[in-house]
Amino acid sequence: MKKLKVLICLIIVLAFLMQVACSNTPDENSSAEESGNTDLSVDESGGSSEVEESSAEVPTRAFTAEELKDRIEGSWAAQMIGVTWGASTEFGYQGRIIPVNEVPAWKAQMINDAFGQDDLYVEIPFLDTMYKDGVDCTIDALAEAFRDTEFGLDHANYQGRANLRAGIPAPQSGSYFYNYHCDDIDWQIEADFLGNLYPGQPAKAAERAFEIGHIMNYGDGVYGGVYIAVMHAAAYTAESVYDIAEAGRLAIPEGSKFRAVLDKVTECYNSGKGWQECWDILQTEYGSTARCVKWRGMTANIDAKLNAAYVHMGLLWGNGDLAETIKISMRCGQDSDCNPSSAAGVLGTFYGLSGLAEEYVSALNRSGNVFSNTEYDFEKCINVSYELALNALRAIGVTEKDGAFAVPVTGVDAAAGVLPLEQWPSDIPVAYLTVSVGARGKVRIESAYALPEGYEGEILHSFDMGDGTVIPFIMGSYEYENGGTYDIRYTVKTGDKESTASVTVTVAGAGNGDRGFVMTPSCSTRMPAGSGSKDISIIADGFYPDYASWSNLEQYDTYTGAYSNSEWFALVFDHSVHVTGVLFTDGMHFNNGGWYDPAPSVQIFKDGAWTDVATTCDPAYGDNKPFTNFNFTLASPEWCEGVRVIGKPGGSATFVSCSELDVIFNEVKDPTYGETTSDPAKNAVIIISVTDPK
């Protein structure tokens, strides 16, 4: 009996020991840390990464400082590769695929052309502000930095900056009420930097991108930047390019048009369709749905959604190959340099600079060559991004330990459900109005309107000029007889819905009609090839462009592509005028010219010849902003029949620009004045700029 009891006890002890041993054996669901083993795996990026799981069940991947920097370098370099490879095709293929034999060949030196590309340089003011004020600095600080930039912009970026300069703060600056480009691609092409500041934190990248994107965009336009930023953040720890693309797609709220487009691309890919078949489907469903007012009715499509679809297609069908990814995104057409830049940038973050072939990065100018209108070269972009990324990691408790940073590993749905659903309402018209005040009672009127989606009915317009005059059609200019302050109201009506935009202006009266003589403008360059106005009369129309809303079409420049040693802008009079000064307002400044260097001189036309005269200039001509007004005061007033500003053009392209040229005088010989009345309605001058509002 005693032996039996001992045997039973031994069996119980043995069973207990076996249970304990089994509980310590790793099963297929156990982590490496739980099993006591470390999983050193080589991911698709070609880098060795240590994946761990903390006691809080949050998996991490170890990155050395060099590996983190390498990823950031890869991101910036790949963006530069993509944008310059596709630069010559940009918007040259609208609504059609680029034939394979028309895809430009890659040349190593092309990468350095990216220093003048807005895909890159627009990122830098945000990066710089975060470096100065902290990675989580306010949107107001970022908006202020963006407002004060001087580089060339277009569409949503241009209008967002103009709104900020006009006193419309963020986030209203990007709203559809003030920015009819709000669905455009702008934030999408410049949000790459943000994802690199939040490695392994796609949810945080989504939140930050949604906040900042409202400086220049709204709704789907903001989601474009969210999509890009999330993919960069996810690329640090993702297992595949497909997972990265999924992270970007799932970050966009369901019910949005942006999400619907990405869903369609993913559906095509998962069902085995080719990318060109997918392109056909997208073109049929979304090719003509863009709401950009500037390009309404055109085949050009700058909408964020469709162009994001082309990014998505490059990532999915490119199979992780940089060249193939770039070519697919490029061949889809439309914004065919920005889209391959976005797709390539994501791969660059995934692979790192060390994972990019030498043929693409061998000629990269890492230092000394700065991005347009900034003080940042490639190296500074990398170093600042790296410091900010470390700050963002420290904010979640990640610090360097044993020579590495434990970056969080998240699922593809990490940013899903983080953001609210936001869309530009599709059932209302929106009126837009900008007014520029000129001399002698003149105002220039720029109006625009957004229509309800699918609306094809009658469109009614009216302008209440605030002086008793109501004009029932679109117009471009108006002249007040009497000086004063006027509320100008523009109303657009579609069916039973209408929208009104208003602007208050203060103007000087037209006085006795004119100055008593006629000025005829001219320029040394008769046939410019730049982006400015081709009408020389623009420099003598009485309108001084506001720095808050300047446009290349409000200035005339002398760019031809050829070297020039001297350029001039002149006014010739039909009477002899006693001149005391010349007012010269320059135009746009580009990274390769648009100004005089050194300062120009002033000449007068007298006795049939141009003669130099001594002047003083206020402010001093030099390192000034675009559209600066310069007052050249003559040392001694002169009777003459013309004036001109002349000098050597600056910049590598040797050209100058002028938005307005005027003369200051105190007497005219035998002046000729126009007839006027005291009735402002009779004296109003209306210039029709749009005859067909449709």
PEKAMO-V678940 format. One record per helix or strand. SS is the DSSP state (a for helix, b for strand). FROM is the first residue (numbers start at 1). LEN is the number of residues. If there is no record, write none. Layout:
SS/FROM/LEN, SS/FROM/LEN
This chain:
a/2/22, a/32/4, b/39/4, b/48/6, b/59/5, a/65/25, a/100/3, a/108/9, a/118/16, a/139/9, a/155/11, a/172/3, b/184/1, a/186/5, a/192/5, a/202/12, a/220/16, a/241/10, a/257/14, a/275/12, a/293/3, b/303/1, a/304/14, a/322/10, a/338/14, a/353/3, a/358/4, a/378/17, b/401/1, b/404/5, b/430/9, b/442/9, b/459/6, b/470/2, b/477/3, b/484/11, b/497/11, b/519/5, a/536/5, b/543/1, a/547/3, a/552/3, b/556/2, b/567/19, b/590/1, b/593/2, b/596/1, b/601/6, b/609/5, b/615/4, b/629/19, b/649/1, b/656/3, b/660/9, a/680/4, b/687/1
